[in-house]
């Protein structure tokens, strides 16, 4: 699997949300925070969108979900006691234009509107130095350009059609 095919990378892409637009990724050891910060550069090299659950309230997250439709908002370090906040966010994101990515302990109760995803970015499959060296800003800009040209997401049929025209 390539890095771009990882479900967490897909969830963090700077494109308008698809479906409910809410994702939960298990992070039992707290290793995803730095990776989420790197992935947030897909949509902005300077704006901080990764927030720890202990430093933010659900009403603030709900307000943030109204700000944009292409930059995901991330709440990290969720624990079982944050399940009511996850439920509130899950209900609100159904109608909000912004994608939300939640990360935390596996025992957090996740409502049906929030899709559980997995990632391999925190495994030995992907070297941390490679993640650091990846030009996330350039990748994000390319994705936005391709989305606006209706070339994203890439499909085999579209790739074959372009190859036939060359």
C-alpha positions in Angstrom: 0.0 0.0 0.0 1.2 3.5 -0.9 1.1 6.3 1.6 -1.6 8.1 -0.4 -3.9 5.0 -0.1 -3.8 5.0 3.7 -7.3 5.7 5.1 -6.0 8.4 7.5 -4.2 10.2 4.6 -7.5 10.0 2.6 -9.5 11.4 5.6 -7.1 14.4 5.9 -7.2 15.3 2.2 -8.1 19.0 1.5 -11.3 18.2 -0.4 -15.0 18.7 0.5 -16.2 16.1 2.9 -17.6 12.8 1.6 -20.6 11.2 3.4 -20.9 12.1 7.0 -17.3 13.3 7.0 -16.4 12.0 10.5 -13.6 9.5 11.2 -12.2 7.9 14.3 -8.8 6.3 14.4 -7.5 4.3 17.3 -4.4 5.6 18.9 -3.8 3.6 22.0 -0.2 4.7 22.5 -0.6 8.3 21.5 1.8 8.1 18.5 -0.5 9.6 15.9 -0.5 13.2 17.2 2.8 14.1 15.3 1.6 12.3 12.2 -1.7 14.1 12.3 0.2 17.4 12.6 2.2 16.5 9.5 -1.0 15.5 7.6 -2.7 18.8 8.5 -0.1 20.4 6.3 -2.0 19.0 3.3 -4.5 21.8 3.8 -2.5 24.5 5.6 1.2 24.8 6.3 0.6 27.3 9.2 -2.9 26.9 10.7 -3.1 24.5 13.6 -6.0 22.1 13.2 -4.9 19.3 15.6 -6.3 19.9 19.1 -6.0 17.7 22.2 -9.4 16.7 23.7 -8.4 18.0 27.1 -7.9 21.5 25.7 -11.1 21.9 23.7 -14.9 21.8 24.3 -17.5 20.1 22.0 -19.2 23.5 21.3 -15.9 24.9 20.1 -15.4 21.9 17.8 -19.0 22.4 16.4 -18.2 26.1 15.7 -15.0 25.1 13.9 -16.9 22.6 11.8 -18.7 25.6 10.2 -15.5 27.5 9.1 -14.5 25.6 5.9 -15.3 22.6 3.8 -11.8 21.5 2.8 -9.6 21.6 5.9 -10.3 18.7 8.3 -10.5 19.5 12.0 -8.7 17.1 14.3 -9.4 16.2 17.9 -6.7 13.9 19.4 -6.0 12.2 22.7 -9.6 11.1 23.3 -10.3 8.8 26.2 -13.4 6.9 27.3 -14.6 9.9 29.4 -14.7 11.9 26.2 -17.4 9.6 24.6 -20.2 12.2 25.2 -18.1 14.8 23.3 -17.5 12.3 20.5 -21.3 11.7 20.3 -22.1 15.4 20.2 -19.5 16.0 17.5 -20.8 12.9 15.5 -24.3 14.4 15.5 -23.2 17.8 14.5 -20.8 16.7 11.7 -23.8 15.2 9.8 -24.9 18.8 8.9 -21.6 20.7 9.0 -19.5 21.2 5.9 -16.1 20.3 7.5 -14.5 16.9 7.9 -13.6 15.9 11.4 -10.9 13.4 12.4 -10.9 12.0 15.9 -8.1 10.0 17.4 -7.8 8.3 20.8 -8.2 5.2 22.9 -9.9 2.2 21.4 -12.5 2.1 24.2 -14.1 5.4 23.2 -17.7 4.9 22.2 -18.2 6.0 18.6 -21.7 6.8 17.2 -22.7 5.3 13.9 -22.2 8.6 12.0 -18.5 8.4 12.8 -16.6 5.9 10.7 -13.8 4.0 12.4 -10.7 3.9 10.2 -7.2 2.4 10.6 -3.8 3.6 9.6 -0.4 2.0 9.0 1.4 5.3 9.1 2.5 4.6 12.7 3.8 1.2 12.0 7.2 0.1 10.8 5.8 -0.1 7.2 6.4 3.7 6.9 9.6 5.2 8.1 9.1 8.3 10.3 11.9 10.1 8.4 10.0 9.5 5.1 6.9 11.0 6.7 8.9 14.1 7.8 10.5 14.5 4.4 7.2 14.2 2.4 6.2 17.6 0.9 2.7 17.5 2.4 2.0 21.1 1.3 2.8 20.4 -2.3 0.8 17.2 -2.2 -2.2 19.1 -0.8 -2.0 21.8 -3.4 -1.9 19.1 -6.2 -5.0 17.4 -4.7 -6.9 20.7 -4.6 -5.9 21.4 -8.2 -7.0 18.0 -9.3 -10.2 18.2 -7.4 -11.1 21.5 -9.1 -10.4 19.9 -12.5 -12.5 16.9 -11.5 -9.5 14.7 -11.8 -9.7 13.6 -8.1 -10.0 10.9 -6.8 -8.0 9.1 -9.5 -9.8 6.2 -11.0 -8.6 3.4 -13.3 -11.1 4.4 -15.9 -9.9 8.0 -15.9 -6.3 6.9 -16.0 -7.0 4.6 -18.9 -8.9 7.3 -20.8 -6.0 9.7 -20.5 -3.6 7.1 -21.6 -5.7 6.4 -24.7 -5.7 10.1 -25.7 -2.0 10.5 -25.5 
